[in-house]
Amino acid sequence: MKLFVSGRITDLKNVRMAQEKFRAAGHEITHDWTRNETGDKLLAGNEAKLANKEETSHRAQLDLQGVIDCDVYVICTDNEEIGKGMYVELGAALALHATANAPQIYLVGKMNHMLVFYFHPAVIRVDTVEEVIEAIR
């Protein structure tokens, strides 16, 4: 299956670990937003994004296309701070699910922040990536 794994930009280690587990189980990642053409430095902050608006625009398009192209959308919530882009991606996945009945949507990890959309009926809440892997076999 094709997956898009979302999470907080400061939680790259956890997102990358999830992506590797999915790849090891034979799944494809539609877009790995944690690694980009210009390296992780662009992920660092708003100043870098503003300094390179074209690259940032390109990355936004790739991220959204990754959600559009996936069979399974996974949002990793093991973080201590509220995210931003991950909620845009979750919204896109929910909109696609509402109109096309796909992708499947999984929330993995602790719900450190109670976002109302975490409780949408299309969202399946699990504790581990392994539970997602088992469910999508």
GUPA-41065 format. One record per residue (C-alpha): residue number from 1; x, y, z. Coordinates in Angstrom, 1 decimal, always signed. Example, Ala and Ser with C-alpha at 12.3 -4.5 7.8 and 13.67 -1.06 7.14 Angstrom:
<rec pos="1" x="+12.3" y="-4.5" z="+7.8"/>
<rec pos="2" x="+13.7" y="-1.1" z="+7.1"/>
This chain:
<rec pos="1" x="+0.0" y="+0.0" z="+0.0"/>
<rec pos="2" x="+1.0" y="+3.6" z="-0.4"/>
<rec pos="3" x="+1.3" y="+5.6" z="+2.8"/>
<rec pos="4" x="+1.8" y="+9.2" z="+3.8"/>
<rec pos="5" x="+3.2" y="+9.7" z="+7.3"/>
<rec pos="6" x="+2.5" y="+13.1" z="+8.9"/>
<rec pos="7" x="+3.8" y="+14.5" z="+12.2"/>
<rec pos="8" x="+5.3" y="+17.6" z="+13.8"/>
<rec pos="9" x="+8.3" y="+19.0" z="+12.1"/>
<rec pos="10" x="+10.3" y="+18.8" z="+15.4"/>
<rec pos="11" x="+9.3" y="+15.1" z="+15.7"/>
<rec pos="12" x="+11.3" y="+14.0" z="+12.6"/>
<rec pos="13" x="+13.0" y="+11.0" z="+14.4"/>
<rec pos="14" x="+9.6" y="+9.5" z="+15.3"/>
<rec pos="15" x="+8.1" y="+10.1" z="+11.8"/>
<rec pos="16" x="+11.2" y="+8.7" z="+10.1"/>
<rec pos="17" x="+11.1" y="+5.6" z="+12.3"/>
<rec pos="18" x="+7.5" y="+5.0" z="+11.4"/>
<rec pos="19" x="+8.3" y="+5.4" z="+7.7"/>
<rec pos="20" x="+11.1" y="+2.9" z="+8.0"/>
<rec pos="21" x="+8.8" y="+0.3" z="+9.7"/>
<rec pos="22" x="+6.2" y="+0.8" z="+6.9"/>
<rec pos="23" x="+8.9" y="+0.3" z="+4.2"/>
<rec pos="24" x="+10.3" y="-2.8" z="+6.0"/>
<rec pos="25" x="+6.7" y="-4.2" z="+5.9"/>
<rec pos="26" x="+6.7" y="-3.7" z="+2.1"/>
<rec pos="27" x="+4.8" y="-0.4" z="+1.8"/>
<rec pos="28" x="+5.6" y="+2.7" z="-0.2"/>
<rec pos="29" x="+5.8" y="+6.2" z="+1.2"/>
<rec pos="30" x="+4.2" y="+8.6" z="-1.2"/>
<rec pos="31" x="+6.3" y="+11.6" z="-0.1"/>
<rec pos="32" x="+9.0" y="+11.7" z="+2.5"/>
<rec pos="33" x="+8.6" y="+15.3" z="+3.7"/>
<rec pos="34" x="+11.2" y="+14.8" z="+6.4"/>
<rec pos="35" x="+14.0" y="+14.8" z="+3.7"/>
<rec pos="36" x="+13.9" y="+17.4" z="+1.0"/>
<rec pos="37" x="+15.9" y="+18.6" z="-2.0"/>
<rec pos="38" x="+17.8" y="+21.2" z="+0.0"/>
<rec pos="39" x="+18.4" y="+19.2" z="+3.2"/>
<rec pos="40" x="+17.0" y="+19.4" z="+6.7"/>
<rec pos="41" x="+18.2" y="+23.0" z="+7.2"/>
<rec pos="42" x="+15.1" y="+24.3" z="+5.3"/>
<rec pos="43" x="+13.0" y="+22.5" z="+7.9"/>
<rec pos="44" x="+14.5" y="+24.7" z="+10.6"/>
<rec pos="45" x="+12.3" y="+27.7" z="+10.7"/>
<rec pos="46" x="+10.2" y="+30.5" z="+9.3"/>
<rec pos="47" x="+13.2" y="+32.6" z="+8.2"/>
<rec pos="48" x="+14.5" y="+29.8" z="+6.0"/>
<rec pos="49" x="+11.0" y="+29.3" z="+4.5"/>
<rec pos="50" x="+10.6" y="+33.0" z="+3.8"/>
<rec pos="51" x="+14.1" y="+33.2" z="+2.3"/>
<rec pos="52" x="+13.3" y="+30.5" z="-0.2"/>
<rec pos="53" x="+9.6" y="+30.9" z="-1.1"/>
<rec pos="54" x="+9.7" y="+28.9" z="-4.3"/>
<rec pos="55" x="+11.2" y="+25.9" z="-2.6"/>
<rec pos="56" x="+8.7" y="+26.2" z="+0.3"/>
<rec pos="57" x="+5.9" y="+26.4" z="-2.2"/>
<rec pos="58" x="+7.2" y="+23.4" z="-4.1"/>
<rec pos="59" x="+7.4" y="+21.4" z="-0.8"/>
<rec pos="60" x="+3.8" y="+22.3" z="+0.1"/>
<rec pos="61" x="+2.7" y="+21.0" z="-3.2"/>
<rec pos="62" x="+4.7" y="+17.8" z="-2.8"/>
<rec pos="63" x="+3.3" y="+17.3" z="+0.7"/>
<rec pos="64" x="-0.3" y="+17.7" z="-0.4"/>
<rec pos="65" x="+0.2" y="+15.4" z="-3.4"/>
<rec pos="66" x="+1.6" y="+12.8" z="-1.1"/>
<rec pos="67" x="-1.7" y="+12.9" z="+0.8"/>
<rec pos="68" x="-3.7" y="+12.7" z="-2.4"/>
<rec pos="69" x="-1.7" y="+9.8" z="-3.7"/>
<rec pos="70" x="-1.8" y="+7.6" z="-0.5"/>
<rec pos="71" x="-4.0" y="+4.7" z="+0.3"/>
<rec pos="72" x="-3.3" y="+5.1" z="+4.0"/>
<rec pos="73" x="-2.7" y="+8.4" z="+5.9"/>
<rec pos="74" x="-0.9" y="+8.2" z="+9.2"/>
<rec pos="75" x="-0.5" y="+11.0" z="+11.7"/>
<rec pos="76" x="+2.0" y="+10.5" z="+14.4"/>
<rec pos="77" x="+1.0" y="+12.3" z="+17.6"/>
<rec pos="78" x="+3.9" y="+11.5" z="+19.9"/>
<rec pos="79" x="+4.9" y="+15.1" z="+20.4"/>
<rec pos="80" x="+4.8" y="+17.6" z="+23.2"/>
<rec pos="81" x="+3.8" y="+20.6" z="+21.1"/>
<rec pos="82" x="+1.0" y="+21.4" z="+18.8"/>
<rec pos="83" x="+1.8" y="+21.0" z="+15.1"/>
<rec pos="84" x="+0.7" y="+23.1" z="+12.1"/>
<rec pos="85" x="+1.3" y="+21.5" z="+8.7"/>
<rec pos="86" x="+0.3" y="+18.1" z="+10.0"/>
<rec pos="87" x="-3.2" y="+19.4" z="+10.7"/>
<rec pos="88" x="-3.5" y="+20.7" z="+7.1"/>
<rec pos="89" x="-2.5" y="+17.3" z="+5.9"/>
<rec pos="90" x="-5.0" y="+15.6" z="+8.2"/>
<rec pos="91" x="-7.7" y="+18.0" z="+6.9"/>
<rec pos="92" x="-6.8" y="+17.0" z="+3.3"/>
<rec pos="93" x="-7.0" y="+13.3" z="+4.2"/>
<rec pos="94" x="-10.4" y="+13.8" z="+5.9"/>
<rec pos="95" x="-11.7" y="+15.8" z="+2.9"/>
<rec pos="96" x="-10.5" y="+13.1" z="+0.5"/>
<rec pos="97" x="-12.1" y="+10.4" z="+2.7"/>
<rec pos="98" x="-15.4" y="+12.3" z="+2.8"/>
<rec pos="99" x="-15.5" y="+12.6" z="-1.0"/>
<rec pos="100" x="-13.8" y="+9.4" z="-2.2"/>
<rec pos="101" x="-14.0" y="+7.1" z="+0.9"/>
<rec pos="102" x="-10.1" y="+7.0" z="+0.9"/>
<rec pos="103" x="-7.5" y="+7.1" z="+2.3"/>
<rec pos="104" x="-7.8" y="+5.1" z="+5.5"/>
<rec pos="105" x="-6.8" y="+7.4" z="+8.3"/>
<rec pos="106" x="-4.8" y="+6.3" z="+11.4"/>
<rec pos="107" x="-3.7" y="+8.4" z="+14.4"/>
<rec pos="108" x="-0.7" y="+6.7" z="+16.0"/>
<rec pos="109" x="+0.5" y="+7.6" z="+19.5"/>
<rec pos="110" x="-0.5" y="+9.7" z="+22.4"/>
<rec pos="111" x="-3.1" y="+12.4" z="+21.9"/>
<rec pos="112" x="-1.2" y="+15.1" z="+23.7"/>
<rec pos="113" x="-3.4" y="+17.6" z="+22.1"/>
<rec pos="114" x="-7.1" y="+17.0" z="+21.9"/>
<rec pos="115" x="-7.9" y="+18.1" z="+18.3"/>
<rec pos="116" x="-11.6" y="+17.7" z="+17.5"/>
<rec pos="117" x="-10.8" y="+16.0" z="+14.2"/>
<rec pos="118" x="-8.9" y="+13.2" z="+16.1"/>
<rec pos="119" x="-12.4" y="+12.0" z="+16.9"/>
<rec pos="120" x="-13.9" y="+12.1" z="+13.4"/>
<rec pos="121" x="-15.4" y="+8.7" z="+12.6"/>
<rec pos="122" x="-13.0" y="+8.1" z="+9.8"/>
<rec pos="123" x="-10.0" y="+8.3" z="+12.2"/>
<rec pos="124" x="-8.8" y="+5.1" z="+13.6"/>
<rec pos="125" x="-6.8" y="+5.7" z="+16.8"/>
<rec pos="126" x="-4.0" y="+3.2" z="+17.7"/>
<rec pos="127" x="-1.0" y="+3.1" z="+19.9"/>
<rec pos="128" x="+1.7" y="+1.8" z="+17.6"/>
<rec pos="129" x="+2.8" y="+1.7" z="+13.9"/>
<rec pos="130" x="+2.8" y="-2.1" z="+14.2"/>
<rec pos="131" x="-1.0" y="-1.9" z="+14.8"/>
<rec pos="132" x="-1.4" y="+0.0" z="+11.5"/>
<rec pos="133" x="+0.8" y="-2.5" z="+9.7"/>
<rec pos="134" x="-1.3" y="-5.4" z="+11.0"/>
<rec pos="135" x="-4.5" y="-3.6" z="+10.1"/>
<rec pos="136" x="-3.6" y="-2.9" z="+6.5"/>
<rec pos="137" x="-2.2" y="-6.3" z="+5.6"/>
